[in-house]
Amino acid sequence: MSFGPVEAIVIVVIVLVIFGAGRLTGVGKALGQGLREFRQEASVKPDGDETTDNSSDGEATPTSTSSDDKNS
């Protein structure tokens, strides 16, 4: 089973009929943005280290206290 130019043209025509030419640019933009985010996440170190740049020194960041704790 091969995927040739005729099949590609048929798929493009079906996509144009479903989405319309005006919405096709928005769909392409959303698809490109999704792929870009996927590549960024895939390039993150796979060692499971989920620290941010702010806490890279190993110290825990203090949590904020609510106003109820201050008044007690």
mmCIF file of the N, C-alpha and C atoms, coordinates in Angstrom:
data_MODEL
# 
_entry.id   MODEL 
# 
loop_
_atom_site.group_PDB 
_atom_site.id 
_atom_site.type_symbol 
_atom_site.label_atom_id 
_atom_site.label_alt_id 
_atom_site.label_comp_id 
_atom_site.label_asym_id 
_atom_site.label_entity_id 
_atom_site.label_seq_id 
_atom_site.pdbx_PDB_ins_code 
_atom_site.Cartn_x 
_atom_site.Cartn_y 
_atom_site.Cartn_z 
_atom_site.occupancy 
_atom_site.B_iso_or_equiv 
_atom_site.pdbx_formal_charge 
_atom_site.auth_seq_id 
_atom_site.auth_comp_id 
_atom_site.auth_asym_id 
_atom_site.auth_atom_id 
_atom_site.pdbx_PDB_model_num 
ATOM 1   N N  . MET A 1 1  ? 0.852   -1.170 0.000  1.00 0.00 ? 1  MET A N  1 
ATOM 2   C CA . MET A 1 1  ? 0.000   0.000  0.000  1.00 0.00 ? 1  MET A CA 1 
ATOM 3   C C  . MET A 1 1  ? 0.901   1.237  0.000  1.00 0.00 ? 1  MET A C  1 
ATOM 4   N N  . SER A 1 2  ? 0.764   2.071  -0.995 1.00 0.00 ? 2  SER A N  1 
ATOM 5   C CA . SER A 1 2  ? 1.616   3.253  -1.102 1.00 0.00 ? 2  SER A CA 1 
ATOM 6   C C  . SER A 1 2  ? 0.775   4.520  -1.014 1.00 0.00 ? 2  SER A C  1 
ATOM 7   N N  . PHE A 1 3  ? 1.443   5.589  -0.666 1.00 0.00 ? 3  PHE A N  1 
ATOM 8   C CA . PHE A 1 3  ? 0.800   6.899  -0.547 1.00 0.00 ? 3  PHE A CA 1 
ATOM 9   C C  . PHE A 1 3  ? 1.365   7.780  -1.634 1.00 0.00 ? 3  PHE A C  1 
ATOM 10  N N  . GLY A 1 4  ? 0.592   8.020  -2.673 1.00 0.00 ? 4  GLY A N  1 
ATOM 11  C CA . GLY A 1 4  ? 1.061   8.775  -3.812 1.00 0.00 ? 4  GLY A CA 1 
ATOM 12  C C  . GLY A 1 4  ? 0.471   10.173 -3.874 1.00 0.00 ? 4  GLY A C  1 
ATOM 13  N N  . PRO A 1 5  ? 0.766   10.889 -4.940 1.00 0.00 ? 5  PRO A N  1 
ATOM 14  C CA . PRO A 1 5  ? 0.284   12.270 -5.088 1.00 0.00 ? 5  PRO A CA 1 
ATOM 15  C C  . PRO A 1 5  ? -1.236  12.355 -5.240 1.00 0.00 ? 5  PRO A C  1 
ATOM 16  N N  . VAL A 1 6  ? -1.860  11.351 -5.817 1.00 0.00 ? 6  VAL A N  1 
ATOM 17  C CA . VAL A 1 6  ? -3.307  11.381 -5.984 1.00 0.00 ? 6  VAL A CA 1 
ATOM 18  C C  . VAL A 1 6  ? -3.987  11.312 -4.616 1.00 0.00 ? 6  VAL A C  1 
ATOM 19  N N  . GLU A 1 7  ? -3.491  10.449 -3.752 1.00 0.00 ? 7  GLU A N  1 
ATOM 20  C CA . GLU A 1 7  ? -4.052  10.356 -2.413 1.00 0.00 ? 7  GLU A CA 1 
ATOM 21  C C  . GLU A 1 7  ? -3.856  11.646 -1.624 1.00 0.00 ? 7  GLU A C  1 
ATOM 22  N N  . ALA A 1 8  ? -2.693  12.267 -1.784 1.00 0.00 ? 8  ALA A N  1 
ATOM 23  C CA . ALA A 1 8  ? -2.419  13.534 -1.095 1.00 0.00 ? 8  ALA A CA 1 
ATOM 24  C C  . ALA A 1 8  ? -3.374  14.629 -1.554 1.00 0.00 ? 8  ALA A C  1 
ATOM 25  N N  . ILE A 1 9  ? -3.656  14.690 -2.845 1.00 0.00 ? 9  ILE A N  1 
ATOM 26  C CA . ILE A 1 9  ? -4.581  15.696 -3.382 1.00 0.00 ? 9  ILE A CA 1 
ATOM 27  C C  . ILE A 1 9  ? -5.994  15.450 -2.858 1.00 0.00 ? 9  ILE A C  1 
ATOM 28  N N  . VAL A 1 10 ? -6.406  14.193 -2.793 1.00 0.00 ? 10 VAL A N  1 
ATOM 29  C CA . VAL A 1 10 ? -7.728  13.867 -2.277 1.00 0.00 ? 10 VAL A CA 1 
ATOM 30  C C  . VAL A 1 10 ? -7.848  14.291 -0.810 1.00 0.00 ? 10 VAL A C  1 
ATOM 31  N N  . ILE A 1 11 ? -6.828  14.046 -0.022 1.00 0.00 ? 11 ILE A N  1 
ATOM 32  C CA . ILE A 1 11 ? -6.848  14.445 1.393  1.00 0.00 ? 11 ILE A CA 1 
ATOM 33  C C  . ILE A 1 11 ? -6.914  15.955 1.532  1.00 0.00 ? 11 ILE A C  1 
ATOM 34  N N  . VAL A 1 12 ? -6.153  16.684 0.730  1.00 0.00 ? 12 VAL A N  1 
ATOM 35  C CA . VAL A 1 12 ? -6.170  18.148 0.784  1.00 0.00 ? 12 VAL A CA 1 
ATOM 36  C C  . VAL A 1 12 ? -7.550  18.686 0.412  1.00 0.00 ? 12 VAL A C  1 
ATOM 37  N N  . VAL A 1 13 ? -8.178  18.122 -0.596 1.00 0.00 ? 13 VAL A N  1 
ATOM 38  C CA . VAL A 1 13 ? -9.516  18.562 -1.004 1.00 0.00 ? 13 VAL A CA 1 
ATOM 39  C C  . VAL A 1 13 ? -10.523 18.293 0.106  1.00 0.00 ? 13 VAL A C  1 
ATOM 40  N N  . ILE A 1 14 ? -10.442 17.146 0.732  1.00 0.00 ? 14 ILE A N  1 
ATOM 41  C CA . ILE A 1 14 ? -11.375 16.820 1.820  1.00 0.00 ? 14 ILE A CA 1 
ATOM 42  C C  . ILE A 1 14 ? -11.182 17.779 2.990  1.00 0.00 ? 14 ILE A C  1 
ATOM 43  N N  . VAL A 1 15 ? -9.932  18.083 3.325  1.00 0.00 ? 15 VAL A N  1 
ATOM 44  C CA . VAL A 1 15 ? -9.659  19.021 4.419  1.00 0.00 ? 15 VAL A CA 1 
ATOM 45  C C  . VAL A 1 15 ? -10.189 20.406 4.079  1.00 0.00 ? 15 VAL A C  1 
ATOM 46  N N  . LEU A 1 16 ? -10.026 20.848 2.833  1.00 0.00 ? 16 LEU A N  1 
ATOM 47  C CA . LEU A 1 16 ? -10.551 22.156 2.419  1.00 0.00 ? 16 LEU A CA 1 
ATOM 48  C C  . LEU A 1 16 ? -12.072 22.198 2.504  1.00 0.00 ? 16 LEU A C  1 
ATOM 49  N N  . VAL A 1 17 ? -12.733 21.115 2.140  1.00 0.00 ? 17 VAL A N  1 
ATOM 50  C CA . VAL A 1 17 ? -14.196 21.076 2.202  1.00 0.00 ? 17 VAL A CA 1 
ATOM 51  C C  . VAL A 1 17 ? -14.662 21.100 3.655  1.00 0.00 ? 17 VAL A C  1 
ATOM 52  N N  . ILE A 1 18 ? -13.980 20.349 4.522  1.00 0.00 ? 18 ILE A N  1 
ATOM 53  C CA . ILE A 1 18 ? -14.401 20.277 5.919  1.00 0.00 ? 18 ILE A CA 1 
ATOM 54  C C  . ILE A 1 18 ? -14.156 21.599 6.641  1.00 0.00 ? 18 ILE A C  1 
ATOM 55  N N  . PHE A 1 19 ? -12.956 22.132 6.557  1.00 0.00 ? 19 PHE A N  1 
ATOM 56  C CA . PHE A 1 19 ? -12.592 23.316 7.329  1.00 0.00 ? 19 PHE A CA 1 
ATOM 57  C C  . PHE A 1 19 ? -12.832 24.621 6.589  1.00 0.00 ? 19 PHE A C  1 
ATOM 58  N N  . GLY A 1 20 ? -12.774 24.627 5.292  1.00 0.00 ? 20 GLY A N  1 
ATOM 59  C CA . GLY A 1 20 ? -12.885 25.863 4.532  1.00 0.00 ? 20 GLY A CA 1 
ATOM 60  C C  . GLY A 1 20 ? -11.539 26.551 4.452  1.00 0.00 ? 20 GLY A C  1 
ATOM 61  N N  . ALA A 1 21 ? -11.368 27.359 3.434  1.00 0.00 ? 21 ALA A N  1 
ATOM 62  C CA . ALA A 1 21 ? -10.074 28.003 3.214  1.00 0.00 ? 21 ALA A CA 1 
ATOM 63  C C  . ALA A 1 21 ? -9.751  29.013 4.312  1.00 0.00 ? 21 ALA A C  1 
ATOM 64  N N  . GLY A 1 22 ? -10.754 29.679 4.861  1.00 0.00 ? 22 GLY A N  1 
ATOM 65  C CA . GLY A 1 22 ? -10.515 30.681 5.892  1.00 0.00 ? 22 GLY A CA 1 
ATOM 66  C C  . GLY A 1 22 ? -10.049 30.088 7.202  1.00 0.00 ? 22 GLY A C  1 
ATOM 67  N N  . ARG A 1 23 ? -10.640 28.984 7.615  1.00 0.00 ? 23 ARG A N  1 
ATOM 68  C CA . ARG A 1 23 ? -10.262 28.360 8.886  1.00 0.00 ? 23 ARG A CA 1 
ATOM 69  C C  . ARG A 1 23 ? -9.007  27.523 8.762  1.00 0.00 ? 23 ARG A C  1 
ATOM 70  N N  . LEU A 1 24 ? -8.613  27.207 7.539  1.00 0.00 ? 24 LEU A N  1 
ATOM 71  C CA . LEU A 1 24 ? -7.449  26.358 7.347  1.00 0.00 ? 24 LEU A CA 1 
ATOM 72  C C  . LEU A 1 24 ? -6.179  27.023 7.866  1.00 0.00 ? 24 LEU A C  1 
ATOM 73  N N  . THR A 1 25 ? -6.071  28.334 7.753  1.00 0.00 ? 25 THR A N  1 
ATOM 74  C CA . THR A 1 25 ? -4.885  29.022 8.268  1.00 0.00 ? 25 THR A CA 1 
ATOM 75  C C  . THR A 1 25 ? -4.828  28.937 9.788  1.00 0.00 ? 25 THR A C  1 
ATOM 76  N N  . GLY A 1 26 ? -5.971  29.057 10.446 1.00 0.00 ? 26 GLY A N  1 
ATOM 77  C CA . GLY A 1 26 ? -6.000  28.932 11.900 1.00 0.00 ? 26 GLY A CA 1 
ATOM 78  C C  . GLY A 1 26 ? -5.663  27.522 12.361 1.00 0.00 ? 26 GLY A C  1 
ATOM 79  N N  . VAL A 1 27 ? -6.140  26.528 11.627 1.00 0.00 ? 27 VAL A N  1 
ATOM 80  C CA . VAL A 1 27 ? -5.837  25.143 11.957 1.00 0.00 ? 27 VAL A CA 1 
ATOM 81  C C  . VAL A 1 27 ? -4.347  24.886 11.773 1.00 0.00 ? 27 VAL A C  1 
ATOM 82  N N  . GLY A 1 28 ? -3.773  25.417 10.720 1.00 0.00 ? 28 GLY A N  1 
ATOM 83  C CA . GLY A 1 28 ? -2.335  25.256 10.485 1.00 0.00 ? 28 GLY A CA 1 
ATOM 84  C C  . GLY A 1 28 ? -1.504  25.930 11.559 1.00 0.00 ? 28 GLY A C  1 
ATOM 85  N N  . LYS A 1 29 ? -1.946  27.112 11.982 1.00 0.00 ? 29 LYS A N  1 
ATOM 86  C CA . LYS A 1 29 ? -1.235  27.831 13.034 1.00 0.00 ? 29 LYS A CA 1 
ATOM 87  C C  . LYS A 1 29 ? -1.286  27.060 14.345 1.00 0.00 ? 29 LYS A C  1 
ATOM 88  N N  . ALA A 1 30 ? -2.451  26.537 14.692 1.00 0.00 ? 30 ALA A N  1 
ATOM 89  C CA . ALA A 1 30 ? -2.595  25.765 15.925 1.00 0.00 ? 30 ALA A CA 1 
ATOM 90  C C  . ALA A 1 30 ? -1.768  24.486 15.867 1.00 0.00 ? 30 ALA A C  1 
ATOM 91  N N  . LEU A 1 31 ? -1.738  23.844 14.722 1.00 0.00 ? 31 LEU A N  1 
ATOM 92  C CA . LEU A 1 31 ? -0.952  22.630 14.557 1.00 0.00 ? 31 LEU A CA 1 
ATOM 93  C C  . LEU A 1 31 ? 0.538   22.929 14.700 1.00 0.00 ? 31 LEU A C  1 
ATOM 94  N N  . GLY A 1 32 ? 0.992   24.009 14.097 1.00 0.00 ? 32 GLY A N  1 
ATOM 95  C CA . GLY A 1 32 ? 2.393   24.398 14.207 1.00 0.00 ? 32 GLY A CA 1 
ATOM 96  C C  . GLY A 1 32 ? 2.785   24.742 15.628 1.00 0.00 ? 32 GLY A C  1 
ATOM 97  N N  . GLN A 1 33 ? 1.900   25.434 16.341 1.00 0.00 ? 33 GLN A N  1 
ATOM 98  C CA . GLN A 1 33 ? 2.182   25.792 17.725 1.00 0.00 ? 33 GLN A CA 1 
ATOM 99  C C  . GLN A 1 33 ? 2.235   24.536 18.604 1.00 0.00 ? 33 GLN A C  1 
ATOM 100 N N  . GLY A 1 34 ? 1.343   23.613 18.352 1.00 0.00 ? 34 GLY A N  1 
ATOM 101 C CA . GLY A 1 34 ? 1.355   22.366 19.104 1.00 0.00 ? 34 GLY A CA 1 
ATOM 102 C C  . GLY A 1 34 ? 2.624   21.560 18.862 1.00 0.00 ? 34 GLY A C  1 
ATOM 103 N N  . LEU A 1 35 ? 3.060   21.496 17.615 1.00 0.00 ? 35 LEU A N  1 
ATOM 104 C CA . LEU A 1 35 ? 4.299   20.793 17.302 1.00 0.00 ? 35 LEU A CA 1 
ATOM 105 C C  . LEU A 1 35 ? 5.499   21.472 17.951 1.00 0.00 ? 35 LEU A C  1 
ATOM 106 N N  . ARG A 1 36 ? 5.499   22.801 17.961 1.00 0.00 ? 36 ARG A N  1 
ATOM 107 C CA . ARG A 1 36 ? 6.596   23.556 18.576 1.00 0.00 ? 36 ARG A CA 1 
ATOM 108 C C  . ARG A 1 36 ? 6.669   23.267 20.076 1.00 0.00 ? 36 ARG A C  1 
ATOM 109 N N  . GLU A 1 37 ? 5.515   23.266 20.748 1.00 0.00 ? 37 GLU A N  1 
ATOM 110 C CA . GLU A 1 37 ? 5.485   22.967 22.175 1.00 0.00 ? 37 GLU A CA 1 
ATOM 111 C C  . GLU A 1 37 ? 5.912   21.525 22.445 1.00 0.00 ? 37 GLU A C  1 
ATOM 112 N N  . PHE A 1 38 ? 5.518   20.608 21.583 1.00 0.00 ? 38 PHE A N  1 
ATOM 113 C CA . PHE A 1 38 ? 5.910   19.214 21.744 1.00 0.00 ? 38 PHE A CA 1 
ATOM 114 C C  . PHE A 1 38 ? 7.419   19.061 21.626 1.00 0.00 ? 38 PHE A C  1 
ATOM 115 N N  . ARG A 1 39 ? 8.019   19.730 20.664 1.00 0.00 ? 39 ARG A N  1 
ATOM 116 C CA . ARG A 1 39 ? 9.470   19.652 20.495 1.00 0.00 ? 39 ARG A CA 1 
ATOM 117 C C  . ARG A 1 39 ? 10.200  20.246 21.689 1.00 0.00 ? 39 ARG A C  1 
ATOM 118 N N  . GLN A 1 40 ? 9.675   21.350 22.243 1.00 0.00 ? 40 GLN A N  1 
ATOM 119 C CA . GLN A 1 40 ? 10.300  21.950 23.414 1.00 0.00 ? 40 GLN A CA 1 
ATOM 120 C C  . GLN A 1 40 ? 10.240  21.004 24.605 1.00 0.00 ? 40 GLN A C  1 
ATOM 121 N N  . GLU A 1 41 ? 9.102   20.360 24.815 1.00 0.00 ? 41 GLU A N  1 
ATOM 122 C CA . GLU A 1 41 ? 8.961   19.429 25.921 1.00 0.00 ? 41 GLU A CA 1 
ATOM 123 C C  . GLU A 1 41 ? 9.805   18.176 25.695 1.00 0.00 ? 41 GLU A C  1 
ATOM 124 N N  . ALA A 1 42 ? 9.945   17.761 24.458 1.00 0.00 ? 42 ALA A N  1 
ATOM 125 C CA . ALA A 1 42 ? 10.730  16.569 24.161 1.00 0.00 ? 42 ALA A CA 1 
ATOM 126 C C  . ALA A 1 42 ? 12.219  16.833 24.342 1.00 0.00 ? 42 ALA A C  1 
ATOM 127 N N  . SER A 1 43 ? 12.644  18.083 24.240 1.00 0.00 ? 43 SER A N  1 
ATOM 128 C CA . SER A 1 43 ? 14.062  18.401 24.379 1.00 0.00 ? 43 SER A CA 1 
ATOM 129 C C  . SER A 1 43 ? 14.478  18.601 25.828 1.00 0.00 ? 43 SER A C  1 
ATOM 130 N N  . VAL A 1 44 ? 13.522  18.554 26.778 1.00 0.00 ? 44 VAL A N  1 
ATOM 131 C CA . VAL A 1 44 ? 13.832  18.688 28.197 1.00 0.00 ? 44 VAL A CA 1 
ATOM 132 C C  . VAL A 1 44 ? 14.583  17.437 28.642 1.00 0.00 ? 44 VAL A C  1 
ATOM 133 N N  . LYS A 1 45 ? 15.474  17.605 29.605 1.00 0.00 ? 45 LYS A N  1 
ATOM 134 C CA . LYS A 1 45 ? 16.267  16.475 30.083 1.00 0.00 ? 45 LYS A CA 1 
ATOM 135 C C  . LYS A 1 45 ? 15.355  15.357 30.583 1.00 0.00 ? 45 LYS A C  1 
ATOM 136 N N  . PRO A 1 46 ? 15.591  14.138 30.158 1.00 0.00 ? 46 PRO A N  1 
ATOM 137 C CA . PRO A 1 46 ? 14.716  13.023 30.557 1.00 0.00 ? 46 PRO A CA 1 
ATOM 138 C C  . PRO A 1 46 ? 15.015  12.448 31.933 1.00 0.00 ? 46 PRO A C  1 
ATOM 139 N N  . ASP A 1 47 ? 15.846  13.098 32.756 1.00 0.00 ? 47 ASP A N  1 
ATOM 140 C CA . ASP A 1 47 ? 16.205  12.535 34.055 1.00 0.00 ? 47 ASP A CA 1 
ATOM 141 C C  . ASP A 1 47 ? 15.137  12.743 35.109 1.00 0.00 ? 47 ASP A C  1 
ATOM 142 N N  . GLY A 1 48 ? 14.031  13.389 34.762 1.00 0.00 ? 48 GLY A N  1 
ATOM 143 C CA . GLY A 1 48 ? 12.937  13.572 35.704 1.00 0.00 ? 48 GLY A CA 1 
ATOM 144 C C  . GLY A 1 48 ? 13.109  14.762 36.609 1.00 0.00 ? 48 GLY A C  1 
ATOM 145 N N  . ASP A 1 49 ? 14.147  15.548 36.418 1.00 0.00 ? 49 ASP A N  1 
ATOM 146 C CA . ASP A 1 49 ? 14.385  16.723 37.244 1.00 0.00 ? 49 ASP A CA 1 
ATOM 147 C C  . ASP A 1 49 ? 13.419  17.815 36.828 1.00 0.00 ? 49 ASP A C  1 
ATOM 148 N N  . GLU A 1 50 ? 12.486  18.152 37.706 1.00 0.00 ? 50 GLU A N  1 
ATOM 149 C CA . GLU A 1 50 ? 11.471  19.135 37.372 1.00 0.00 ? 50 GLU A CA 1 
ATOM 150 C C  . GLU A 1 50 ? 11.700  20.457 38.090 1.00 0.00 ? 50 GLU A C  1 
ATOM 151 N N  . THR A 1 51 ? 12.941  20.774 38.419 1.00 0.00 ? 51 THR A N  1 
ATOM 152 C CA . THR A 1 51 ? 13.217  22.038 39.085 1.00 0.00 ? 51 THR A CA 1 
ATOM 153 C C  . THR A 1 51 ? 13.205  23.161 38.079 1.00 0.00 ? 51 THR A C  1 
ATOM 154 N N  . THR A 1 52 ? 12.870  24.327 38.551 1.00 0.00 ? 52 THR A N  1 
ATOM 155 C CA . THR A 1 52 ? 12.864  25.493 37.695 1.00 0.00 ? 52 THR A CA 1 
ATOM 156 C C  . THR A 1 52 ? 14.161  26.246 37.854 1.00 0.00 ? 52 THR A C  1 
ATOM 157 N N  . ASP A 1 53 ? 14.366  27.261 37.045 1.00 0.00 ? 53 ASP A N  1 
ATOM 158 C CA . ASP A 1 53 ? 15.583  28.060 37.126 1.00 0.00 ? 53 ASP A CA 1 
ATOM 159 C C  . ASP A 1 53 ? 15.692  28.767 38.470 1.00 0.00 ? 53 ASP A C  1 
ATOM 160 N N  . ASN A 1 54 ? 14.573  29.111 39.086 1.00 0.00 ? 54 ASN A N  1 
ATOM 161 C CA . ASN A 1 54 ? 14.587  29.831 40.348 1.00 0.00 ? 54 ASN A CA 1 
ATOM 162 C C  . ASN A 1 54 ? 15.045  28.961 41.497 1.00 0.00 ? 54 ASN A C  1 
ATOM 163 N N  . SER A 1 55 ? 14.787  27.672 41.447 1.00 0.00 ? 55 SER A N  1 
ATOM 164 C CA . SER A 1 55 ? 15.141  26.798 42.556 1.00 0.00 ? 55 SER A CA 1 
ATOM 165 C C  . SER A 1 55 ? 16.248  25.827 42.167 1.00 0.00 ? 55 SER A C  1 
ATOM 166 N N  . SER A 1 56 ? 17.107  26.216 41.254 1.00 0.00 ? 56 SER A N  1 
ATOM 167 C CA . SER A 1 56 ? 18.154  25.317 40.788 1.00 0.00 ? 56 SER A CA 1 
ATOM 168 C C  . SER A 1 56 ? 19.263  25.139 41.807 1.00 0.00 ? 56 SER A C  1 
ATOM 169 N N  . ASP A 1 57 ? 19.323  25.971 42.858 1.00 0.00 ? 57 ASP A N  1 
ATOM 170 C CA . ASP A 1 57 ? 20.378  25.845 43.854 1.00 0.00 ? 57 ASP A CA 1 
ATOM 171 C C  . ASP A 1 57 ? 20.051  24.789 44.908 1.00 0.00 ? 57 ASP A C  1 
ATOM 172 N N  . GLY A 1 58 ? 18.894  24.145 44.819 1.00 0.00 ? 58 GLY A N  1 
ATOM 173 C CA . GLY A 1 58 ? 18.553  23.074 45.722 1.00 0.00 ? 58 GLY A CA 1 
ATOM 174 C C  . GLY A 1 58 ? 17.777  23.515 46.943 1.00 0.00 ? 58 GLY A C  1 
ATOM 175 N N  . GLU A 1 59 ? 17.627  24.796 47.155 1.00 0.00 ? 59 GLU A N  1 
ATOM 176 C CA . GLU A 1 59 ? 16.889  25.282 48.316 1.00 0.00 ? 59 GLU A CA 1 
ATOM 177 C C  . GLU A 1 59 ? 15.408  25.353 47.979 1.00 0.00 ? 59 GLU A C  1 
ATOM 178 N N  . ALA A 1 60 ? 14.584  25.046 48.948 1.00 0.00 ? 60 ALA A N  1 
ATOM 179 C CA . ALA A 1 60 ? 13.144  25.118 48.752 1.00 0.00 ? 60 ALA A CA 1 
ATOM 180 C C  . ALA A 1 60 ? 12.702  26.574 48.835 1.00 0.00 ? 60 ALA A C  1 
ATOM 181 N N  . THR A 1 61 ? 11.761  26.938 48.017 1.00 0.00 ? 61 THR A N  1 
ATOM 182 C CA . THR A 1 61 ? 11.250  28.300 48.052 1.00 0.00 ? 61 THR A CA 1 
ATOM 183 C C  . THR A 1 61 ? 10.174  28.390 49.114 1.00 0.00 ? 61 THR A C  1 
ATOM 184 N N  . PRO A 1 62 ? 10.139  29.463 49.876 1.00 0.00 ? 62 PRO A N  1 
ATOM 185 C CA . PRO A 1 62 ? 9.133   29.585 50.921 1.00 0.00 ? 62 PRO A CA 1 
ATOM 186 C C  . PRO A 1 62 ? 7.753   29.761 50.317 1.00 0.00 ? 62 PRO A C  1 
ATOM 187 N N  . THR A 1 63 ? 6.763   29.202 50.981 1.00 0.00 ? 63 THR A N  1 
ATOM 188 C CA . THR A 1 63 ? 5.396   29.334 50.516 1.00 0.00 ? 63 THR A CA 1 
ATOM 189 C C  . THR A 1 63 ? 4.766   30.556 51.175 1.00 0.00 ? 63 THR A C  1 
ATOM 190 N N  . SER A 1 64 ? 3.823   31.129 50.495 1.00 0.00 ? 64 SER A N  1 
ATOM 191 C CA . SER A 1 64 ? 3.171   32.305 51.061 1.00 0.00 ? 64 SER A CA 1 
ATOM 192 C C  . SER A 1 64 ? 2.160   31.875 52.102 1.00 0.00 ? 64 SER A C  1 
ATOM 193 N N  . THR A 1 65 ? 1.973   32.718 53.085 1.00 0.00 ? 65 THR A N  1 
ATOM 194 C CA . THR A 1 65 ? 0.990   32.416 54.123 1.00 0.00 ? 65 THR A CA 1 
ATOM 195 C C  . THR A 1 65 ? -0.269  33.194 53.847 1.00 0.00 ? 65 THR A C  1 
ATOM 196 N N  . SER A 1 66 ? -1.383  32.625 54.240 1.00 0.00 ? 66 SER A N  1 
ATOM 197 C CA . SER A 1 66 ? -2.653  33.318 54.019 1.00 0.00 ? 66 SER A CA 1 
ATOM 198 C C  . SER A 1 66 ? -2.844  34.373 55.087 1.00 0.00 ? 66 SER A C  1 
ATOM 199 N N  . SER A 1 67 ? -3.777  35.267 54.880 1.00 0.00 ? 67 SER A N  1 
ATOM 200 C CA . SER A 1 67 ? -4.042  36.335 55.830 1.00 0.00 ? 67 SER A CA 1 
ATOM 201 C C  . SER A 1 67 ? -4.617  35.792 57.124 1.00 0.00 ? 67 SER A C  1 
ATOM 202 N N  . ASP A 1 68 ? -5.252  34.605 57.104 1.00 0.00 ? 68 ASP A N  1 
ATOM 203 C CA . ASP A 1 68 ? -5.782  33.993 58.315 1.00 0.00 ? 68 ASP A CA 1 
ATOM 204 C C  . ASP A 1 68 ? -4.646  33.579 59.243 1.00 0.00 ? 68 ASP A C  1 
ATOM 205 N N  . ASP A 1 69 ? -3.525  33.075 58.657 1.00 0.00 ? 69 ASP A N  1 
ATOM 206 C CA . ASP A 1 69 ? -2.394  32.669 59.485 1.00 0.00 ? 69 ASP A CA 1 
ATOM 207 C C  . ASP A 1 69 ? -1.720  33.845 60.162 1.00 0.00 ? 69 ASP A C  1 
ATOM 208 N N  . LYS A 1 70 ? -1.724  34.989 59.516 1.00 0.00 ? 70 LYS A N  1 
ATOM 209 C CA . LYS A 1 70 ? -1.074  36.171 60.075 1.00 0.00 ? 70 LYS A CA 1 
ATOM 210 C C  . LYS A 1 70 ? -1.871  36.738 61.256 1.00 0.00 ? 70 LYS A C  1 
ATOM 211 N N  . ASN A 1 71 ? -3.180  36.617 61.205 1.00 0.00 ? 71 ASN A N  1 
ATOM 212 C CA . ASN A 1 71 ? -4.029  37.192 62.243 1.00 0.00 ? 71 ASN A CA 1 
ATOM 213 C C  . ASN A 1 71 ? -4.214  36.270 63.446 1.00 0.00 ? 71 ASN A C  1 
ATOM 214 N N  . SER A 1 72 ? -3.808  35.027 63.384 1.00 0.00 ? 72 SER A N  1 
ATOM 215 C CA . SER A 1 72 ? -4.022  34.076 64.469 1.00 0.00 ? 72 SER A CA 1 
ATOM 216 C C  . SER A 1 72 ? -3.083  34.283 65.613 1.00 0.00 ? 72 SER A C  1 
# 
